[in-house]
Amino acid sequence: MVYLMELWESIRDFLGTGGDVLYVVMGALFLMWVLMIERYWFLTGVFPKMKQEIIDNWNARQDTTSWYAHKIRDAWISEADEKLNARILLIKTCVAICPLIGLLGTVTGMIAVFEIMAVQGTGNPRLMASGISMATIPTMAGMVAALSGMFFASRLEARVRRAKHKLIDSLPHH
């Protein structure tokens, strides 16, 4: 419990150093990871059952060679593909906006530095340093958030493609 309190204190200090924009980066990062975990859960827990149901329905059909049968097969594959790719675009959007949110933090931090310079002059380096760290920390946080998401999002997309191709291969069309 003490460790969690210390961890929370360091996170709060970090967020305080980087300014309010870090809360937005943290929110985007949290949303991105919740969506990715949900997609991994879908791929490993839900989709195999859905795939087996589609295969069973296909194998139960007497007619698998007609034009109509092929359209039914294509519709089932399309529905599965739609469910597999659900929220992938939202995940990629979260990955893309994290550095932009960090850049917003850079701009707001630099504005704070310029305000300090306008009021205090350039004689107080300590005040300027806090504004500069407020400018650089959100950029770094946004980049780290995007990099972590980019790696797992690309792996997730590859798994989705593989799952779709395995489904297609499991439904022979004569």
Backbone as a ProteinNet text record, in pm:
[ID]
protein_1_A
[PRIMARY]
MVYLMELWESIRDFLGTGGDVLYVVMGALFLMWVLMIERYWFLTGVFPKMKQEIIDNWNARQDTTSWYAHKIRDAWISEADEKLNARILLIKTCVAICPLIGLLGTVTGMIAVFEIMAVQGTGNPRLMASGISMATIPTMAGMVAALSGMFFASRLEARVRRAKHKLIDSLPHH
[TERTIARY]
82.8	0	87.2	196.6	287.8	349.8	382.8	440.9	344.4	217	117.8	105	112.1	105.1	225.7	343.5	464.6	455.7	403.4	386.4	291.1	179.3	82.2	143.3	224.3	290.6	384.3	462.4	552.5	476.4	364.8	282.7	225.7	178.4	123.8	230	351.5	461.4	493.7	497.4	525.5	418.1	291.8	182.3	187.8	227	239.5	352.3	460.9	574.7	541.5	462	432.4	309.7	233	116.1	-10.6	-117.7	-249.8	-263.5	-182.5	-192.3	-158.6	-77.1	-42.8	-165	-264	-387.4	-459.9	-453	-516.1	-438.4	-304.2	-222	-254.1	-264.1	-295.1	-432.9	-528.9	-662.9	-661.7	-590.8	-581.2	-508.4	-403.3	-327.9	-414.6	-489.9	-578.9	-684.2	-747.6	-848.5	-789.3	-670.6	-604.7	-578.8	-527.4	-495.7	-620.4	-723.5	-849.2	-903.2	-899.4	-947.6	-861.6	-729	-642.1	-660.3	-675	-698.3	-830.9	-931.4	-1061.1	-1049	-972.1	-955.3	-879.5	-775.3	-703.5	-796.1	-878.5	-974.6	-1071.9	-1118.7	-1210.3	-1143.2	-1018.5	-947.2	-921.5	-896.2	-861.8	-981	-1082	-1193.2	-1322	-1358.9	-1488.9	-1480.6	-1382.3	-1376.4	-1362.2	-1282.6	-1275.2	-1412	-1496.9	-1631.8	-1714.5	-1702.4	-1775.2	-1728.7	-1598.6	-1542.3	-1594.6	-1595.7	-1643.4	-1790.9	-1868.7	-2010.8	-2030.7	-1951.4	-1960.8	-1921.9	-1814	-1769.3	-1876.4	-1934.4	-2039.8	-2160.8	-2198.8	-2312.3	-2282	-2158.7	-2119.7	-2121	-2065.5	-2060.3	-2198.5	-2291.1	-2427.2	-2508	-2461.7	-2533.5	-2518.3	-2626.3	-2618.8	-2562.3	-2598.5	-2553.9	-2436.5	-2317.8	-2201.2	-2135.9	-2201.3	-2138.1	-2210.3	-2334.2	-2409.9	-2365.3	-2408.7	-2381	-2437.6	-2558.8	-2626	-2545	-2493.5	-2412.7	-2284.9	-2224.4	-2102	-2130.8	-2247.7	-2284.3	-2309.4	-2367.9	-2388	-2252.5	-2163.1	-2026.7	-1957.9	-1967.1	-1904.6	-1964.7	-2095.9	-2162.4	-2115	-2101.2	-2053.1	-1909.4	-1827.6	-1688.8	-1685.2	-1769.9	-1774.9	-1819.6	-1919.7	-1964.9	-1854.4	-1784.7	-1674.9	-1562.8	-1533.1	-1429.2	-1466.3	-1592.9	-1638.7	-1621.9	-1655.1	-1640	-1493.4	-1410.5	-1267	-1203.6	-1244.6	-1183.1	-1250.6	-1350.2	-1417.6	-1315.9	-1320.7	-1238.2	-1091	-1048.9	-908.8	-877.9	-969.9	-948.5	-940.3	-1021.6	-1016.6	-883.1	-831.8	-700.8	-592.7	-595.5	-495.5	-506.8	-629	-648.5	-587.6	-607.3	-546.2	-394.1	-338.4	-193.2	-147.9	-224.2	-185.7	-200.4	-299.1	-319.3	-230.9	-174.3	-89.1	26.8	103.4	210.6	155.7	39.4	-19.1	-61.2	-114	-148.2	-20.7	84.4	213.5	265.4	246.9	288.5	208.7	81.3	0.8	60.5	108.1	175.2	301.4	372.7	492.8	457	353.5	311.4	267.2	185.5	139.9	255.8	351.3	470	554.3	570.8	648.9	576.9	446.2	370.7	397	400.2	429.8	569.6	667.1	803.9	804.9	735	731.9	661.6	557.9	490.4	584.7	659.1	755.8	861.6	908.4	1010.1	954	827.4	767	750.9	715.7	691.1	819.9	901.3	1020.2	1148.5	1145.4	1268.3	1342.1	1464.4	1541.2	1636.3	1619.9	1712.3	1683.4	1571.5	1538.4	1534.8	1649.7	1654.9	1571	1551.2	1473.8	1328.6	1268.9	1131.9	1123.1	1222.7	1223.1	1239.4	1320.4	1343	1214.6	1132.3	1006.9	914.2	912.8	831.6	884.9	1016.9	1076.4	1049.8	1058.2	1026	877.8	793.4	651	629.3	723.6	712.4	763.6	866.6	927.1	866.8	823	769.7	644.5	547.4	431.2	467.5	565.4	608.2	663.9	750.5	807.9	698	606.1	498.7	411.2	379.1	299	370	500	577.2	586	611.5	619.8	484.2	376.6	242.3	216.8	252.8	230.8	315.5	441.4	528.3	477.1	432.1	380.3	255.5	170.1	48.4	75.4	172.9	202.1	246.5	333.2	383.1	268.5	189.7	83.5	-31.9	-57.9	-164.3	-126.3	-0.7	40.5	36.5	73.9	63.3	-82.3	-167.1	-310.4	-367.8	-331.2	-378.8	-333.6	-209.7	-158.8	-237.8	-269.5	-348.3	-489.9	-547.1	-681	-678	-578.6	-565.9	-548.7	-463.8	-440.2	-568.1	-643	-768.2	-867.8	-875.3	-967.5	-926.1	-796.1	-750	-770.3	-753.6	-779.2	-926.9	-1013.7	-1157.6	-1188.7	-1132.4	-1155.5	-1106.7	-989.9	-935.6	-1019.6	-1088.4	-1171.3	-1305.4	-1342	-1469	-1440.5	-1426.1	-1391.1	-1505.3	-1466.6	-1567.1	-1532.3	-1630	-1609.2	-1641.3
-118.9	0	125.2	121.2	236	258.6	147.9	158.4	227.3	192.4	255	403.7	439.5	581.9	657.8	597	660.7	671.4	567.5	569.5	681.3	692.6	796.7	935.2	951	1080.1	1115.4	1016.4	1048.1	1081.8	1013.3	1044	1184.8	1218.9	1353.4	1461.1	1434.8	1530.3	1547.6	1435.5	1441.1	1521.7	1494.7	1567.9	1716	1747.9	1888.2	1958.5	1887.5	1946.5	1974.6	1887	1901.1	1985	2020.1	2103.9	2023.8	2095.2	2033.7	1951.7	1981.5	1908.9	1760.9	1730.4	1591	1509	1571.6	1500.1	1456.8	1541.3	1507.3	1394.3	1400.6	1292.4	1162.4	1172.3	1054.2	997.8	1084.5	1039.6	969.6	1028	965.6	831.9	827.2	703.5	596.9	634.4	540.2	486.5	575.5	533.7	438.1	471.8	389.2	248.6	239.5	108.6	29.7	95.4	24.1	-36.8	41.6	-8.3	-123.7	-112.7	-220.6	-347.9	-334.4	-452.3	-517.6	-435.5	-489.4	-565	-511.3	-578.5	-710	-712.4	-837.8	-940.4	-894.1	-982.8	-1038	-951.7	-996.1	-1101.2	-1075.8	-1168.4	-1303.4	-1304.3	-1431.5	-1500.5	-1425.2	-1485.8	-1497	-1392.7	-1387.8	-1437.9	-1392.1	-1424.4	-1573.9	-1649.5	-1793.7	-1862.2	-1823.4	-1881.5	-1836.6	-1708.9	-1656.3	-1726.2	-1744.4	-1811.7	-1954.8	-2025.1	-2163	-2170.4	-2074.3	-2070.1	-2047.7	-1958.8	-1934.1	-2059.9	-2125.8	-2248.8	-2357	-2371.2	-2471.9	-2442.7	-2315.1	-2277	-2307.1	-2281.2	-2307.2	-2457.3	-2533.6	-2679.3	-2743.4	-2679.1	-2732.6	-2706.8	-2614.6	-2584.8	-2700	-2730.6	-2833.1	-2773	-2647.9	-2580.8	-2488.7	-2525.1	-2439.7	-2398.1	-2427.7	-2400.6	-2295.6	-2266.7	-2173.2	-2028.1	-1943.7	-1800.3	-1747.4	-1789.7	-1747.1	-1789.8	-1910.6	-1961.2	-1878.5	-1842.2	-1760.9	-1622.1	-1567.3	-1435.3	-1443.2	-1552.2	-1572	-1583.4	-1660.7	-1675.3	-1540.5	-1462.9	-1330.1	-1237.6	-1247.4	-1164.2	-1201.6	-1331	-1374.7	-1328	-1337.8	-1292.3	-1141.2	-1069.5	-923.8	-882	-951.1	-920.4	-948.8	-1059.1	-1093.2	-990.5	-948.3	-848.5	-715.9	-680.1	-555.7	-562.4	-676.3	-691.3	-698.1	-759.7	-765.6	-626.7	-544.3	-412.8	-302.1	-339.8	-238.5	-171.4	-42.6	41.3	48.7	-17	-7.5	136.3	197.9	336.9	430.9	407.9	490.3	473.2	351.6	326.6	400.7	391.9	461.2	612.3	661.9	805.3	846.3	766.3	797	799	703.2	700.4	829.3	872.8	990.6	1120.7	1129.1	1257.3	1274.5	1166.2	1180.9	1278.8	1267.7	1366.9	1508.3	1517.7	1650	1714.7	1634.1	1686.7	1729.9	1649.3	1687.1	1817	1835.2	1960.8	2078.6	2056	2160	2197.9	2098.4	2125.5	2206.6	2180.4	2258.8	2404.8	2426.9	2564.8	2635	2568.3	2633.8	2657	2564.2	2584.2	2700.8	2715.3	2828	2960.8	2958.9	3080.3	3119.1	3018.6	3047	3105.4	3053.6	3107.5	3253	3281.6	3418.9	3513.4	3463.5	3547.1	3578.8	3477.8	3499.3	3599.4	3586	3678.2	3819.3	3832.7	3965	4031.3	3952.2	4009	4023.2	3916.9	3913.1	3952.6	3950.2	3971.1	3839.2	3845.9	3723	3697.4	3768.1	3756.7	3640.9	3574.4	3465.2	3332.7	3265.2	3141	3028.2	3028.4	2921.6	2922.9	3041.8	3051.7	3012.3	3052.9	3016.4	2865.6	2802.8	2658.5	2580.3	2626.8	2554.8	2563.1	2678.4	2691.8	2607.4	2597.3	2516.1	2368.2	2325.8	2184.9	2159.3	2259.1	2244.9	2235.8	2289.2	2284.5	2152.4	2093.9	1975	1844	1839.7	1714.9	1667.2	1753.4	1703	1646.9	1707.6	1656.5	1515.9	1498	1366.8	1266.6	1305.5	1214.7	1176.1	1271.5	1242	1146.5	1165.9	1077.4	936.1	925	793.2	722.3	795.3	737.1	687.4	768.7	730	609.1	606.1	492.9	362.8	368.6	245.7	198.6	291.1	255.3	209.5	272.2	238.9	93.5	49.8	-87.8	-187.2	-169.6	-265.5	-253.6	-134.7	-118.8	-189.9	-182.1	-250.7	-402.5	-449.5	-593.4	-637.5	-553.7	-583.3	-590.9	-496.3	-498.6	-625.1	-665.8	-787.9	-910.3	-914.1	-1027	-1027.4	-909.3	-899.4	-951.3	-909.3	-956.9	-1108.8	-1160.3	-1304.6	-1379.8	-1328	-1393.1	-1395.6	-1285.8	-1281.3	-1383.2	-1390.2	-1483.7	-1629.1	-1655.7	-1791.6	-1826.4	-1728.3	-1751.6	-1780.4	-1701.2	-1721.9	-1860.4	-1900	-2031.3	-2145.2	-2118.6	-2221.6	-2242.4	-2150.4	-2159.8	-2189.2	-2315.5	-2347.7	-2308.1	-2253.1	-2224.9	-2309.9	-2382.9	-2481.1	-2421.3
0	0	0	75.8	80.4	-56.7	-125.1	-258.5	-354.8	-347.4	-435.2	-406.4	-279.5	-243.5	-299.6	-288.8	-343.6	-495.6	-559.3	-704.5	-744.5	-674.6	-704.5	-683.5	-577.7	-552.4	-667.7	-717.4	-829	-955.8	-979.3	-1097.2	-1084.4	-965.3	-943.2	-960.1	-911.1	-929.8	-1077.3	-1148.8	-1292.8	-1365	-1332.3	-1395.6	-1360.5	-1237.7	-1198.4	-1271.2	-1296.3	-1366.5	-1511.4	-1572.8	-1714.7	-1745.7	-1645.9	-1669.8	-1696.5	-1712.9	-1729	-1856.7	-1955.5	-2082.4	-2061.9	-1961.4	-1935.7	-1895.5	-1834.8	-1802.1	-1930	-2030.2	-2158.3	-2226.1	-2221.6	-2276.4	-2202.9	-2070.3	-1990	-2026.1	-2048.6	-2087.5	-2222.4	-2319.6	-2452.7	-2444.4	-2364.2	-2346.6	-2280.4	-2178.4	-2110.1	-2206.4	-2281.3	-2378.3	-2481.5	-2532.9	-2633.6	-2579.2	-2457	-2400.6	-2364.6	-2317.6	-2290.9	-2420.1	-2527.8	-2656.9	-2708.6	-2692.1	-2740.3	-2658.2	-2527.7	-2444.3	-2481.5	-2507	-2549	-2680.6	-2775.1	-2904.1	-2888.8	-2803.7	-2779	-2713.4	-2620.5	-2556.5	-2660.8	-2750.3	-2855.6	-2943.9	-2983.9	-3072.2	-3007.5	-2877.9	-2813.3	-2748.3	-2708.5	-2636.9	-2714.8	-2786.2	-2852.6	-2996.2	-3069.8	-3212.4	-3241.5	-3165.4	-3197.4	-3193.5	-3098.8	-3092.7	-3213.1	-3248.8	-3364.2	-3491.6	-3504.4	-3621.7	-3631.3	-3518.3	-3519	-3555.2	-3509.3	-3542.9	-3692.6	-3751	-3895.7	-3973.1	-3929.6	-3996.8	-3984.9	-3865.8	-3846	-3934.2	-3942.6	-4028.2	-4174.6	-4216.3	-4355.7	-4384.5	-4291.1	-4311.1	-4303.1	-4235	-4223.8	-4350.4	-4433.4	-4557.8	-4656.2	-4724.7	-4828.5	-4956.6	-4982.3	-5104.8	-5069.6	-5117.4	-5095.5	-5226.9	-5337.5	-5466.7	-5549.5	-5518.5	-5602.3	-5578.2	-5667.5	-5655.4	-5524.3	-5490	-5367.8	-5244.5	-5245.3	-5133.3	-5117.5	-5229.4	-5223.3	-5167	-5200.1	-5145.4	-4994.7	-4949.5	-4805.5	-4735.9	-4795.4	-4741.5	-4734	-4842	-4844.3	-4738.6	-4718.5	-4617.4	-4477.7	-4449.5	-4318.1	-4294.9	-4398.2	-4387.1	-4365.3	-4436.9	-4423	-4282.7	-4228.7	-4092.4	-3990.8	-4008.2	-3917.1	-3928.6	-4051.4	-4073.8	-4007.3	-4017.3	-3954.7	-3803.1	-3744.6	-3600	-3559.8	-3643.5	-3614.4	-3617.4	-3712.1	-3728.8	-3647.7	-3566.3	-3484.3	-3393.1	-3385	-3297.8	-3335.3	-3441.7	-3485.5	-3528.7	-3601.5	-3644.7	-3524.7	-3424	-3303.5	-3230.3	-3226.8	-3165.6	-3242.3	-3374.9	-3456.7	-3440.8	-3421.8	-3399.6	-3266.2	-3163.3	-3033.2	-3043.5	-3117	-3137.5	-3206.8	-3304.9	-3382.9	-3304.6	-3215.7	-3147.4	-3024.6	-2971	-2852.1	-2873.6	-2983	-3002.6	-3024.9	-3085.8	-3107.5	-2976.3	-2885.4	-2753.9	-2681.8	-2693.9	-2635.8	-2693.1	-2821.4	-2885.3	-2831.1	-2804.1	-2740.7	-2605.7	-2531.3	-2404.1	-2422.5	-2531.4	-2561.3	-2583.5	-2660.7	-2689.8	-2562.4	-2479.9	-2357	-2261.8	-2255.9	-2171.8	-2218.7	-2348.1	-2400.8	-2377.4	-2384.7	-2352	-2207.3	-2117.8	-1977	-1962.3	-2037.4	-2031.5	-2077.8	-2186.5	-2237.4	-2140.9	-2074	-1973.6	-1858.5	-1814	-1705.7	-1749.4	-1873.4	-1924.4	-1933.8	-1970.8	-1984.2	-1847.5	-1746.3	-1613.4	-1533.4	-1529.5	-1445.1	-1517.8	-1649.7	-1725.8	-1738.8	-1787.6	-1807.6	-1691.8	-1582.7	-1470.7	-1377	-1389.7	-1298.7	-1374.5	-1385.1	-1463.2	-1403	-1272.1	-1208.7	-1257.4	-1265.4	-1314.5	-1461.4	-1539.3	-1681.7	-1699.2	-1612.6	-1623.8	-1598.6	-1504.7	-1479.2	-1600.3	-1666.2	-1787.5	-1900.8	-1911.9	-2018.2	-1992.9	-1867	-1840.4	-1865.5	-1836.9	-1866.9	-2017.8	-2093.7	-2239.6	-2296.4	-2234.9	-2295.4	-2245.5	-2121.9	-2066.4	-2140.2	-2172.3	-2247.6	-2385.3	-2450.7	-2580.8	-2565.6	-2466.7	-2441.9	-2405	-2319.5	-2277.5	-2396.6	-2482.2	-2600.5	-2695.5	-2711.2	-2799.6	-2742	-2612.6	-2549.3	-2558.5	-2534.3	-2544.4	-2686.7	-2785	-2924.3	-2962.7	-2917.6	-2951.3	-2890.9	-2766.5	-2705.1	-2779.8	-2816.8	-2888.9	-3030.5	-3095.9	-3235.1	-3248.9	-3160.9	-3166.8	-3149.2	-3043.9	-3016.4	-3116.2	-3166.5	-3266.9	-3396.9	-3436.7	-3559.6	-3540.3	-3421.8	-3392.7	-3392.8	-3337.5	-3333.1	-3473.9	-3558.9	-3698.2	-3770.7	-3746.5	-3810.1	-3762.4	-3634.8	-3582.7	-3640.3	-3658.2	-3717	-3861.2	-3937.7	-4076.8	-4081.2	-3992.8	-3988.1	-3952.5	-3856	-3814.5	-3929.8	-4005.7	-4119.7	-4226	-4255.2	-4357.8	-4314.6	-4185.4	-4136.7	-4150.2	-4125.3	-4142.3	-4288.5	-4379.2	-4522.8	-4564.6	-4515.9	-4551.5	-4493.7	-4382.6	-4318.7	-4389.1	-4476.7	-4549.1	-4695.2	-4729.1	-4868.7	-4963.4	-5074.9	-5178.1	-5298.8	-5340.1	-5449.2	-5581.9
[MASK]
++++++++++++++++++++++++++++++++++++++++++++++++++++++++++++++++++++++++++++++++++++++++++++++++++++++++++++++++++++++++++++++++++++++++++++++++++++++++++++++++++++++++++++++

